[in-house]
Amino acid sequence: MRVEIDNVGFVYNDGAERPHRALASVSLTVPSGSFHAVVGPNGCGKSTLLRLVCGLNRPDEGSIRFVGDRRFQHPAAMVFQTPRLLPWWTVERNVGTGVEFADRPPGMKERVRDFYTSLVGLAGLGRRRPDQLSRGQQSRAGLGRALAHEADVLLLDEPFAALDAISRRRIHEQLERLWMADGRTAILVTHDIEEAVMLSDRVSVMSAIPGPLVETIEVDAERPRYSLSSTHPGIRSAVIQTWDALERSAK
């Protein structure tokens, strides 16, 4: 599913004296089946953009379209920065939240739930509750829930920010394997430049002041990326270009 973001603007108006403009004139096309990252300074509207794509908010200006053949019932599913698991539910029920209320036979719901619980490496932990999991396992559960929701576009809002380096590397590898096998369109928001480059086909840099994107950088490196190092010429070049665009975005 291709995502077309056309001249989108958004203003937060929560009763304050001066409404806050979060986005202005943002245009971006994310090709079907690609992995796209969005980076930028704090407060530039990265997470707001994901919320608009997901439908949690509506743009005040411009449009967001999903173009192409639908594979799943839902257009988009989101993985949040904090897993937001229901503490009184087991892991497998948290993962299966989306299908639990879907119009499917009970047996099929259980199979879908169990499949995605296993897919994110939590098959032996399905009966545990979130407080019995490590932070990395909770992040896996949040990812599994979004995948089980079965949407054409996967949106990831800094879901690995709180993980230690080893856990983050492991879940990066797992996510890339899942994405390569599944073929969904994915959009990642992150502050980690190397994470953005290692996971994505392209990296878009947002302006510090609401306005058009500063630049979109192509990542010229083969897949799978988890077998590559940061010294790979294509990875190193994309990281340098992204940092340069970030420096310009702050001016």
ABEGO torsion letter per residue (X at the ends): XBBBBBGBBBBBBAGBABBBBABBGBBBBBBBGBBBBBBEBBGAGAAAAAAAAAGABBBABEBBBBBEBBABABABBBBBABAGBBAABBAAAAAAAAAAABBBBAAAAAAAAAAAAAAAGAAAAAABBAAABBAAAAAAAAAAAAAAAGBABBBBBGAAAABBAAAAAAAAAAAAAAAAAAGBBBBBBBABAAAAAAABABBBBBBABBEBBABBBBBBBBOBAAABBAABAAAAAAAAAAAAAAAAAAX
